[in-house]
Amino acid sequence: MEEGFINIRGKNIWYGVFGKEKEGTPMLVVHGGPGFCSVIESGDDLSEDRPVYMYDQLGSLRSDKADSIEEYTTDYFVEELDEVRKALGLYKVVLMGTSWGGGLVSKYMLDKNPEGVSALVLNSPFLSARFFEEDVERNMKRLPEKARETIERLEKEGNYGEEYQGAIMEYYKVYGCRKRPVPEMVMKMMMTANYDVYGKLQGPSEIKLSGDLRDFNLLPELGKLKVPVLLVSGDNDEIAVESMRAYQLAIPDSRLAIIPDAGHLNAIEQPEYFKAIVNQFTKRF
């Protein structure tokens, strides 16, 4: 992997690239979180025929942090994506976003209407706060009773400390990453996340959407996406299959792939499935 930094508004933003010499249309991978980091291994998996670029958003692992937490906004991250793309010379590109990154890529397309984007891959994307909260409600009903009651009690108390984080792990085990033992890259991602960014935009946990994204809703605009879109999800994803199907129906030129025995981190849990699905879709761009 070749890596370096891009200066955006006086901050160093890390990027990496696999297969830079390859001739296929480059792919730019946008990570989730918010406040998490690029999963380097996924770039290597997808770079057989094309260069695969990735970057860590402001505040994330290898990039600088903002001077103020108030600088972490959806509008900033849209502009950052645009600047990264320009700096790397990705005039023709396939964009792939995971979770929050899928929402960010979609908002970038809708806000900027950029030229040169050949296709989108949206992996378990966060596209609608309302759908997300409905999915959480549905998923919570299937948790063990003790974990569910503990989470609900502590949320009412506004107590998001150690007991809450322990209980919420039951949710993550079912809908986050189902693979056992938990892959080392997942542990690293969780331990190196910037929870200031996460809290500002998401909230205290994956099921408590109380940050700036609580009003996020791209669903009414998804029909304006003009490029082919691949939606990917795990069959036990925290983003429910019902929501993914609704997103597919809203996007004119789209298809949906559901990966078996996988949660929200399906690309890590079932890498061979994910690689085959993405490569099959992107080989014509």
HUGIMO-V522927 format. One record per run of one state. SS is the DSSP state (hx for helix, st for strand, lp for the rest). FROM is the first residue (numbers start at 1). TO is the last residue. Records with the same first field share a line. If there is no record, write none. Layout:
SS=FROM-TO ; FROM-TO
This chain:
lp=1-1 ; 9-10 ; 19-23 ; 31-39 ; 46-49 ; 56-68 ; 72-73 ; 88-92 ; 99-99 ; 113-116 ; 124-127 ; 141-144 ; 158-161 ; 177-183 ; 192-194 ; 202-204 ; 206-207 ; 209-211 ; 216-216 ; 218-218 ; 225-227 ; 235-240 ; 251-253 ; 260-265 ; 270-270 ; 283-285
st=2-8 ; 11-18 ; 24-30 ; 50-55 ; 93-98 ; 117-123 ; 128-128 ; 205-205 ; 208-208 ; 217-217 ; 228-234 ; 254-259
hx=40-45 ; 69-71 ; 74-87 ; 100-112 ; 129-140 ; 145-157 ; 162-176 ; 184-191 ; 195-201 ; 212-215 ; 219-224 ; 241-250 ; 266-269 ; 271-282
